[in-house]
Amino acid sequence: MGARSRWLWSGGLLAILAAFGLTACQTPYLIESAVSQADLLLSRVSIEKALQDERLSEEHKRKLKLAQEARLFAETALGLKKTKNYTSYVHLDRPYVTYVISAAPRTELKPYLWKYPLVGALPYRGYFKEARAKEEAEKLKTKDLDVYVRGVSAFSTLGWFRDPILSSMLRYQDHDLVNTIIHETVHATLYVKSKADFNERLATFIGNVGTMMFYQSREGEASATVDRIRRENADDQTFSTFISNEIDELTKWYEERKGQSIPEDLRQARIAEIRARYEERIRPQISEGDYRGFTQGELNNARLLNYRLYFEDLSDFEAVYRKLGSDLKSFLAFCKTLEDADEPEKVLAAEAAAAPATK
């Protein structure tokens, strides 16, 4: 299972909220973030009021109702934390709520980390204004870093604030909106400090399992939506295997040249090979076409690491889930035991290795 291209628009944890408590040298970022977040929160209206707003289209009102169904399903059927998240609505005057920066060294597949006192180290930083994100990106480039900036439409504040449904989220297809609500609710339910990879993969796994359960319950096993989700999940697995292998091979390529000066044209040619192999071998296997963005825009180390963040192999999660009888509440209870683990991925892998083989 995977996250589909939805991950491009979902911000996971809203990194800017970790700004609270930062050191004095980061005070401008703190003030900017706090003012923008306050403005967002003050713009909230209840879902009930939004549904009575004549300016909101009937299609968007239908999606607001669907999001409420998904929120209640996540809390009752899936056992995720009950919160007041997604019980309010904010209309944005822009396509994305925030713009997130990721970075990595030019000759190493290692994420550049920003350290925050409340949530630990994260491989991204968010800005409400695109111009500020691009300004910061240019500064990072002067440090010989690859940089990737993307707009995001949804985020979680880990329960610090009552996260609203944003107008940017209403662009999603129905099952993607359901998945997003569940995914972000996982972040509010369980968060392991400084383990962004684990947190995102856990939310991806539960988001996908939960979305399938939602539509099986709502429409039945034979519904067209359930069939489409299965096809998309198969595409996800195909892409996940491809990108994981490519990142492993590129990591070895960099390690073989460690300490050497790598000409930029040689590096770009090596990265271009990844796209060429995708076009030749993988794209013909993709049935839903959700990875077209992979061949668009600049592909660099920072962007590749973003793909890894969301599309790394989820087989360990799957194995433990099956070991626990494919019972999501039991699976979630096990994952909560990992909150204080120094290396939750290793504990998960050990549990998965001890799971009986499945046919």
DRENDO-1510 file (C-alpha; in Angstrom, 1 decimal, always signed):
<recs>
REC; n; res; u; v; w
REC; 1; MET; +0.0; +0.0; +0.0 .
REC; 2; GLY; +1.1; +3.6; -0.5 .
REC; 3; ALA; +0.1; +7.2; -0.3 .
REC; 4; ARG; -0.7; +7.9; -3.9 .
REC; 5; SER; +0.1; +11.3; -5.2 .
REC; 6; ARG; -1.9; +12.8; -2.4 .
REC; 7; TRP; +1.3; +13.1; -0.4 .
REC; 8; LEU; +2.3; +16.0; -2.7 .
REC; 9; TRP; -0.5; +18.1; -1.2 .
REC; 10; SER; -0.5; +16.9; +2.4 .
REC; 11; GLY; +1.9; +18.5; +4.9 .
REC; 12; GLY; +1.8; +15.8; +7.6 .
REC; 13; LEU; +2.8; +17.6; +10.8 .
REC; 14; LEU; +2.7; +21.4; +10.3 .
REC; 15; ALA; +6.3; +22.1; +11.1 .
REC; 16; ILE; +5.8; +25.8; +11.6 .
REC; 17; LEU; +3.9; +25.1; +14.8 .
REC; 18; ALA; +7.1; +23.7; +16.3 .
REC; 19; ALA; +8.4; +27.2; +16.2 .
REC; 20; PHE; +6.9; +28.0; +19.5 .
REC; 21; GLY; +9.8; +28.0; +22.0 .
REC; 22; LEU; +12.5; +28.4; +19.5 .
REC; 23; THR; +15.7; +30.3; +20.3 .
REC; 24; ALA; +16.0; +34.1; +19.9 .
REC; 25; CYS; +17.8; +33.9; +16.6 .
REC; 26; GLN; +14.6; +32.4; +15.1 .
REC; 27; THR; +12.3; +34.9; +16.6 .
REC; 28; PRO; +11.2; +36.4; +13.2 .
REC; 29; TYR; +10.2; +33.0; +12.0 .
REC; 30; LEU; +8.3; +32.4; +15.3 .
REC; 31; ILE; +6.4; +35.7; +15.1 .
REC; 32; GLU; +5.6; +35.3; +11.4 .
REC; 33; SER; +4.3; +31.7; +12.0 .
REC; 34; ALA; +2.3; +32.7; +15.1 .
REC; 35; VAL; +0.6; +35.6; +13.4 .
REC; 36; SER; -0.3; +33.5; +10.3 .
REC; 37; GLN; -1.6; +30.6; +12.4 .
REC; 38; ALA; -3.7; +32.9; +14.5 .
REC; 39; ASP; -5.2; +34.5; +11.4 .
REC; 40; LEU; -6.1; +31.0; +10.1 .
REC; 41; LEU; -7.7; +30.0; +13.4 .
REC; 42; LEU; -9.7; +33.2; +13.6 .
REC; 43; SER; -11.1; +32.5; +10.1 .
REC; 44; ARG; -12.7; +29.2; +11.2 .
REC; 45; VAL; -16.5; +28.7; +11.0 .
REC; 46; SER; -18.4; +25.7; +12.2 .
REC; 47; ILE; -19.3; +23.0; +9.7 .
REC; 48; GLU; -22.9; +23.7; +10.4 .
REC; 49; LYS; -22.5; +27.4; +9.5 .
REC; 50; ALA; -20.4; +26.5; +6.4 .
REC; 51; LEU; -23.2; +24.2; +5.1 .
REC; 52; GLN; -25.6; +27.2; +5.3 .
REC; 53; ASP; -23.3; +29.5; +3.3 .
REC; 54; GLU; -24.9; +30.2; -0.1 .
REC; 55; ARG; -21.4; +31.0; -1.5 .
REC; 56; LEU; -20.3; +27.4; -1.0 .
REC; 57; SER; -21.1; +25.1; -3.9 .
REC; 58; GLU; -23.3; +22.1; -3.4 .
REC; 59; GLU; -20.3; +19.9; -4.3 .
REC; 60; HIS; -18.2; +21.4; -1.6 .
REC; 61; LYS; -21.0; +21.0; +0.9 .
REC; 62; ARG; -21.2; +17.4; +0.0 .
REC; 63; LYS; -17.5; +16.9; +0.6 .
REC; 64; LEU; -17.8; +18.6; +4.0 .
REC; 65; LYS; -20.4; +16.1; +4.9 .
REC; 66; LEU; -18.2; +13.3; +3.7 .
REC; 67; ALA; -15.3; +14.6; +5.7 .
REC; 68; GLN; -17.5; +14.4; +8.8 .
REC; 69; GLU; -18.4; +10.8; +8.0 .
REC; 70; ALA; -14.7; +10.0; +7.7 .
REC; 71; ARG; -13.9; +11.8; +11.0 .
REC; 72; LEU; -16.5; +9.9; +12.9 .
REC; 73; PHE; -15.5; +6.6; +11.3 .
REC; 74; ALA; -11.9; +7.2; +12.3 .
REC; 75; GLU; -12.8; +7.8; +15.9 .
REC; 76; THR; -15.4; +5.0; +16.3 .
REC; 77; ALA; -14.5; +2.2; +13.9 .
REC; 78; LEU; -10.7; +2.7; +13.7 .
REC; 79; GLY; -10.1; +3.7; +17.3 .
REC; 80; LEU; -8.3; +6.9; +16.5 .
REC; 81; LYS; -8.2; +9.8; +19.0 .
REC; 82; LYS; -11.4; +11.7; +19.5 .
REC; 83; THR; -10.7; +15.4; +18.9 .
REC; 84; LYS; -12.5; +18.5; +17.7 .
REC; 85; ASN; -10.4; +18.5; +14.5 .
REC; 86; TYR; -12.2; +18.9; +11.2 .
REC; 87; THR; -15.4; +20.2; +12.9 .
REC; 88; SER; -14.8; +23.7; +11.4 .
REC; 89; TYR; -14.0; +25.1; +8.0 .
REC; 90; VAL; -11.7; +27.8; +6.6 .
REC; 91; HIS; -12.0; +29.3; +3.1 .
REC; 92; LEU; -8.5; +30.2; +1.8 .
REC; 93; ASP; -7.8; +32.9; -0.8 .
REC; 94; ARG; -4.9; +30.8; -2.1 .
REC; 95; PRO; -4.5; +27.2; -3.5 .
REC; 96; TYR; -2.3; +26.0; -0.6 .
REC; 97; VAL; -2.3; +26.6; +3.1 .
REC; 98; THR; +1.4; +26.4; +3.5 .
REC; 99; TYR; +4.6; +25.9; +1.5 .
REC; 100; VAL; +7.1; +23.3; +2.8 .
REC; 101; ILE; +10.9; +23.3; +2.2 .
REC; 102; SER; +13.0; +20.1; +2.2 .
REC; 103; ALA; +16.7; +20.0; +1.6 .
REC; 104; ALA; +19.6; +17.6; +1.3 .
REC; 105; PRO; +23.4; +17.7; +0.5 .
REC; 106; ARG; +24.2; +17.6; -3.2 .
REC; 107; THR; +26.3; +14.5; -2.9 .
REC; 108; GLU; +24.5; +12.5; -0.2 .
REC; 109; LEU; +21.0; +11.2; +0.3 .
REC; 110; LYS; +20.6; +12.5; +3.8 .
REC; 111; PRO; +17.9; +14.9; +4.8 .
REC; 112; TYR; +18.7; +18.4; +6.1 .
REC; 113; LEU; +17.1; +18.6; +9.6 .
REC; 114; TRP; +15.5; +21.5; +11.4 .
REC; 115; LYS; +15.5; +21.0; +15.2 .
REC; 116; TYR; +12.4; +22.0; +17.2 .
REC; 117; PRO; +12.0; +21.7; +21.0 .
REC; 118; LEU; +8.5; +20.3; +21.0 .
REC; 119; VAL; +8.6; +17.7; +18.2 .
REC; 120; GLY; +12.3; +17.1; +17.7 .
REC; 121; ALA; +14.1; +17.1; +14.4 .
REC; 122; LEU; +12.1; +17.3; +11.2 .
REC; 123; PRO; +13.2; +17.1; +7.5 .
REC; 124; TYR; +11.1; +20.1; +6.5 .
REC; 125; ARG; +10.1; +23.6; +7.5 .
REC; 126; GLY; +6.8; +25.3; +6.5 .
REC; 127; TYR; +5.8; +28.9; +5.6 .
REC; 128; PHE; +2.4; +30.3; +5.1 .
REC; 129; LYS; +3.7; +32.6; +2.4 .
REC; 130; GLU; +5.2; +31.2; -0.8 .
REC; 131; ALA; +7.6; +34.1; -1.2 .
REC; 132; ARG; +9.1; +33.4; +2.2 .
REC; 133; ALA; +9.6; +29.7; +1.4 .
REC; 134; LYS; +11.3; +30.6; -1.8 .
REC; 135; GLU; +13.5; +33.1; -0.1 .
REC; 136; GLU; +14.6; +30.5; +2.5 .
REC; 137; ALA; +15.2; +28.0; -0.3 .
REC; 138; GLU; +17.6; +30.4; -2.0 .
REC; 139; LYS; +19.6; +30.7; +1.2 .
REC; 140; LEU; +19.8; +27.0; +1.6 .
REC; 141; LYS; +21.1; +26.6; -2.0 .
REC; 142; THR; +24.1; +28.8; -1.0 .
REC; 143; LYS; +25.0; +26.0; +1.4 .
REC; 144; ASP; +25.5; +23.6; -1.5 .
REC; 145; LEU; +22.2; +21.9; -0.8 .
REC; 146; ASP; +19.5; +20.5; -3.1 .
REC; 147; VAL; +16.2; +22.1; -2.2 .
REC; 148; TYR; +12.6; +21.2; -2.9 .
REC; 149; VAL; +9.6; +23.5; -2.2 .
REC; 150; ARG; +6.0; +22.3; -2.5 .
REC; 151; GLY; +2.6; +23.7; -1.6 .
REC; 152; VAL; +0.5; +21.6; +0.8 .
REC; 153; SER; -3.3; +21.6; +1.2 .
REC; 154; ALA; -3.6; +19.8; +4.6 .
REC; 155; PHE; -1.7; +19.3; +7.8 .
REC; 156; SER; -2.0; +18.2; +11.4 .
REC; 157; THR; -1.0; +20.2; +14.5 .
REC; 158; LEU; -0.9; +17.0; +16.7 .
REC; 159; GLY; -3.9; +18.3; +18.6 .
REC; 160; TRP; -2.4; +21.5; +19.7 .
REC; 161; PHE; -5.1; +23.4; +17.9 .
REC; 162; ARG; -8.5; +22.3; +16.4 .
REC; 163; ASP; -7.5; +21.7; +12.8 .
REC; 164; PRO; -10.1; +22.9; +10.4 .
REC; 165; ILE; -11.1; +21.5; +7.0 .
REC; 166; LEU; -9.5; +23.8; +4.5 .
REC; 167; SER; -11.0; +24.8; +1.1 .
REC; 168; SER; -7.8; +23.5; -0.4 .
REC; 169; MET; -8.7; +20.0; +0.8 .
REC; 170; LEU; -12.0; +20.1; -1.1 .
REC; 171; ARG; -10.1; +19.7; -4.4 .
REC; 172; TYR; -9.4; +16.1; -3.5 .
REC; 173; GLN; -11.4; +13.2; -4.9 .
REC; 174; ASP; -13.8; +11.7; -2.4 .
REC; 175; HIS; -11.6; +8.7; -1.3 .
REC; 176; ASP; -8.5; +10.9; -1.2 .
REC; 177; LEU; -10.3; +13.3; +1.2 .
REC; 178; VAL; -11.4; +10.4; +3.4 .
REC; 179; ASN; -7.8; +9.1; +3.4 .
REC; 180; THR; -6.4; +12.5; +4.3 .
REC; 181; ILE; -8.8; +12.9; +7.2 .
REC; 182; ILE; -7.8; +9.5; +8.6 .
REC; 183; HIS; -4.0; +10.1; +7.8 .
REC; 184; GLU; -3.9; +13.4; +9.7 .
REC; 185; THR; -6.0; +12.0; +12.6 .
REC; 186; VAL; -3.3; +9.3; +13.0 .
REC; 187; HIS; -0.8; +12.1; +13.6 .
REC; 188; ALA; -3.0; +13.5; +16.3 .
REC; 189; THR; -3.3; +10.0; +17.8 .
REC; 190; LEU; +0.3; +8.9; +17.8 .
REC; 191; TYR; +3.5; +10.8; +17.3 .
REC; 192; VAL; +7.1; +9.6; +17.9 .
REC; 193; LYS; +9.4; +12.5; +18.4 .
REC; 194; SER; +12.1; +13.1; +15.8 .
REC; 195; LYS; +10.9; +10.1; +13.7 .
REC; 196; ALA; +9.3; +11.8; +10.7 .
REC; 197; ASP; +9.7; +8.7; +8.4 .
REC; 198; PHE; +8.1; +6.4; +10.9 .
REC; 199; ASN; +5.2; +8.8; +11.6 .
REC; 200; GLU; +4.4; +9.4; +8.0 .
REC; 201; ARG; +4.6; +5.7; +7.0 .
REC; 202; LEU; +2.4; +4.8; +9.9 .
REC; 203; ALA; -0.2; +7.4; +9.0 .
REC; 204; THR; +0.0; +6.3; +5.3 .
REC; 205; PHE; -0.6; +2.7; +6.3 .
REC; 206; ILE; -3.5; +3.3; +8.6 .
REC; 207; GLY; -4.9; +5.9; +6.2 .
REC; 208; ASN; -5.0; +3.3; +3.4 .
REC; 209; VAL; -6.3; +0.5; +5.5 .
REC; 210; GLY; -8.9; +2.8; +7.1 .
REC; 211; THR; -10.1; +4.2; +3.8 .
REC; 212; MET; -10.6; +0.7; +2.4 .
REC; 213; MET; -12.6; -0.2; +5.5 .
REC; 214; PHE; -14.7; +3.0; +5.2 .
REC; 215; TYR; -15.8; +2.3; +1.7 .
REC; 216; GLN; -16.3; -1.4; +2.3 .
REC; 217; SER; -18.6; -0.4; +5.2 .
REC; 218; ARG; -20.3; +2.4; +3.2 .
REC; 219; GLU; -20.6; +0.9; -0.3 .
REC; 220; GLY; -19.9; -2.8; +0.0 .
REC; 221; GLU; -17.1; -5.0; -1.1 .
REC; 222; ALA; -18.0; -5.0; -4.7 .
REC; 223; SER; -18.3; -1.2; -5.1 .
REC; 224; ALA; -16.5; +0.7; -7.8 .
REC; 225; THR; -14.7; +2.8; -5.2 .
REC; 226; VAL; -13.3; -0.2; -3.4 .
REC; 227; ASP; -12.1; -1.6; -6.8 .
REC; 228; ARG; -10.4; +1.7; -7.7 .
REC; 229; ILE; -8.7; +1.9; -4.3 .
REC; 230; ARG; -7.3; -1.6; -4.8 .
REC; 231; ARG; -5.9; -0.7; -8.2 .
REC; 232; GLU; -4.4; +2.5; -6.8 .
REC; 233; ASN; -2.8; +0.5; -4.0 .
REC; 234; ALA; -1.3; -1.9; -6.5 .
REC; 235; ASP; +0.1; +1.2; -8.3 .
REC; 236; ASP; +1.5; +2.4; -5.1 .
REC; 237; GLN; +3.3; -0.9; -4.4 .
REC; 238; THR; +4.8; -0.8; -7.9 .
REC; 239; PHE; +6.1; +2.7; -7.5 .
REC; 240; SER; +7.3; +2.1; -3.9 .
REC; 241; THR; +9.4; -0.9; -5.0 .
REC; 242; PHE; +10.8; +1.2; -7.9 .
REC; 243; ILE; +11.7; +4.3; -5.9 .
REC; 244; SER; +13.1; +2.4; -3.0 .
REC; 245; ASN; +15.4; +0.5; -5.3 .
REC; 246; GLU; +16.5; +3.6; -7.1 .
REC; 247; ILE; +17.2; +5.5; -3.9 .
REC; 248; ASP; +19.3; +2.5; -2.6 .
REC; 249; GLU; +21.3; +2.4; -5.9 .
REC; 250; LEU; +21.8; +6.2; -5.9 .
REC; 251; THR; +23.0; +6.1; -2.3 .
REC; 252; LYS; +25.6; +3.5; -3.3 .
REC; 253; TRP; +26.6; +5.7; -6.3 .
REC; 254; TYR; +27.3; +8.6; -3.9 .
REC; 255; GLU; +29.1; +6.5; -1.4 .
REC; 256; GLU; +31.5; +5.1; -4.1 .
REC; 257; ARG; +32.4; +8.8; -4.9 .
REC; 258; LYS; +32.6; +10.0; -1.3 .
REC; 259; GLY; +35.3; +12.6; -0.9 .
REC; 260; GLN; +35.5; +13.2; -4.6 .
REC; 261; SER; +34.4; +16.2; -6.6 .
REC; 262; ILE; +31.3; +15.1; -8.6 .
REC; 263; PRO; +30.8; +17.3; -11.7 .
REC; 264; GLU; +27.2; +18.6; -11.7 .
REC; 265; ASP; +26.6; +17.4; -15.3 .
REC; 266; LEU; +27.6; +13.8; -14.2 .
REC; 267; ARG; +25.3; +14.0; -11.2 .
REC; 268; GLN; +22.4; +15.3; -13.3 .
REC; 269; ALA; +22.9; +12.5; -15.9 .
REC; 270; ARG; +22.8; +9.9; -13.1 .
REC; 271; ILE; +19.5; +11.3; -11.7 .
REC; 272; ALA; +18.1; +11.5; -15.2 .
REC; 273; GLU; +18.6; +7.8; -15.5 .
REC; 274; ILE; +16.0; +7.3; -12.7 .
REC; 275; ARG; +13.4; +9.1; -14.7 .
REC; 276; ALA; +14.3; +7.2; -17.9 .
REC; 277; ARG; +13.8; +3.9; -16.1 .
REC; 278; TYR; +10.5; +5.1; -14.7 .
REC; 279; GLU; +9.3; +6.0; -18.2 .
REC; 280; GLU; +10.5; +2.8; -19.8 .
REC; 281; ARG; +9.6; +0.2; -17.1 .
REC; 282; ILE; +7.2; +1.6; -14.5 .
REC; 283; ARG; +4.8; +4.0; -16.2 .
REC; 284; PRO; +3.3; +1.3; -18.5 .
REC; 285; GLN; +2.4; -0.6; -15.4 .
REC; 286; ILE; +0.6; +2.3; -13.7 .
REC; 287; SER; -3.2; +2.0; -14.3 .
REC; 288; GLU; -4.4; +5.2; -12.6 .
REC; 289; GLY; -1.7; +7.7; -13.8 .
REC; 290; ASP; -1.2; +9.3; -10.4 .
REC; 291; TYR; +2.6; +9.5; -10.8 .
REC; 292; ARG; +2.8; +11.8; -13.7 .
REC; 293; GLY; +4.3; +14.5; -11.5 .
REC; 294; PHE; +7.4; +12.3; -11.1 .
REC; 295; THR; +8.5; +13.2; -14.6 .
REC; 296; GLN; +7.8; +17.0; -14.2 .
REC; 297; GLY; +9.9; +19.6; -12.5 .
REC; 298; GLU; +13.4; +19.3; -11.1 .
REC; 299; LEU; +14.4; +15.9; -9.6 .
REC; 300; ASN; +17.1; +16.2; -7.0 .
REC; 301; ASN; +18.2; +14.6; -3.7 .
REC; 302; ALA; +15.7; +16.7; -1.6 .
REC; 303; ARG; +12.8; +15.7; -3.8 .
REC; 304; LEU; +13.9; +12.0; -3.9 .
REC; 305; LEU; +14.0; +11.9; -0.1 .
REC; 306; ASN; +10.4; +13.3; +0.0 .
REC; 307; TYR; +9.3; +10.3; -2.1 .
REC; 308; ARG; +11.2; +8.0; +0.3 .
REC; 309; LEU; +9.4; +9.7; +3.2 .
REC; 310; TYR; +6.0; +8.6; +2.0 .
REC; 311; PHE; +6.7; +5.7; -0.3 .
REC; 312; GLU; +9.2; +3.5; +1.5 .
REC; 313; ASP; +8.2; -0.1; +1.7 .
REC; 314; LEU; +5.3; -0.6; +4.2 .
REC; 315; SER; +5.7; -4.4; +4.4 .
REC; 316; ASP; +6.7; -4.4; +8.0 .
REC; 317; PHE; +3.5; -2.5; +8.9 .
REC; 318; GLU; +1.5; -5.0; +6.8 .
REC; 319; ALA; +3.1; -8.0; +8.4 .
REC; 320; VAL; +2.5; -6.9; +12.0 .
REC; 321; TYR; -1.1; -5.9; +11.1 .
REC; 322; ARG; -1.7; -9.3; +9.7 .
REC; 323; LYS; +0.0; -11.0; +12.7 .
REC; 324; LEU; -2.6; -9.1; +14.9 .
REC; 325; GLY; -5.5; -10.6; +13.0 .
REC; 326; SER; -5.9; -7.6; +10.7 .
REC; 327; ASP; -7.5; -5.8; +13.6 .
REC; 328; LEU; -6.7; -2.2; +13.3 .
REC; 329; LYS; -7.4; -1.3; +17.0 .
REC; 330; SER; -4.9; -4.0; +18.1 .
REC; 331; PHE; -2.4; -2.8; +15.6 .
REC; 332; LEU; -2.7; +0.8; +16.8 .
REC; 333; ALA; -2.3; -0.4; +20.5 .
REC; 334; PHE; +1.0; -2.1; +19.5 .
REC; 335; CYS; +2.2; +1.0; +17.7 .
REC; 336; LYS; +1.5; +3.1; +20.8 .
REC; 337; THR; +4.1; +1.0; +22.6 .
REC; 338; LEU; +6.7; +2.4; +20.2 .
REC; 339; GLU; +6.2; +6.0; +21.3 .
REC; 340; ASP; +9.2; +5.9; +23.6 .
REC; 341; ALA; +11.4; +3.6; +21.5 .
REC; 342; ASP; +14.7; +5.1; +20.3 .
REC; 343; GLU; +14.4; +3.2; +17.0 .
REC; 344; PRO; +10.7; +2.3; +16.4 .
REC; 345; GLU; +11.4; +1.1; +12.9 .
REC; 346; LYS; +13.8; -1.6; +14.3 .
REC; 347; VAL; +11.3; -2.8; +16.9 .
REC; 348; LEU; +8.6; -2.9; +14.2 .
REC; 349; ALA; +10.9; -4.8; +11.9 .
REC; 350; ALA; +11.7; -7.4; +14.6 .
REC; 351; GLU; +8.0; -7.9; +15.3 .
REC; 352; ALA; +7.4; -8.3; +11.6 .
REC; 353; ALA; +10.2; -10.8; +11.2 .
REC; 354; ALA; +8.6; -12.9; +14.0 .
REC; 355; ALA; +5.2; -12.8; +12.3 .
REC; 356; PRO; +4.1; -16.1; +10.6 .
REC; 357; ALA; +4.6; -16.2; +6.8 .
REC; 358; THR; +1.4; -15.4; +4.8 .
REC; 359; LYS; +0.4; -17.0; +1.6 .
</recs>
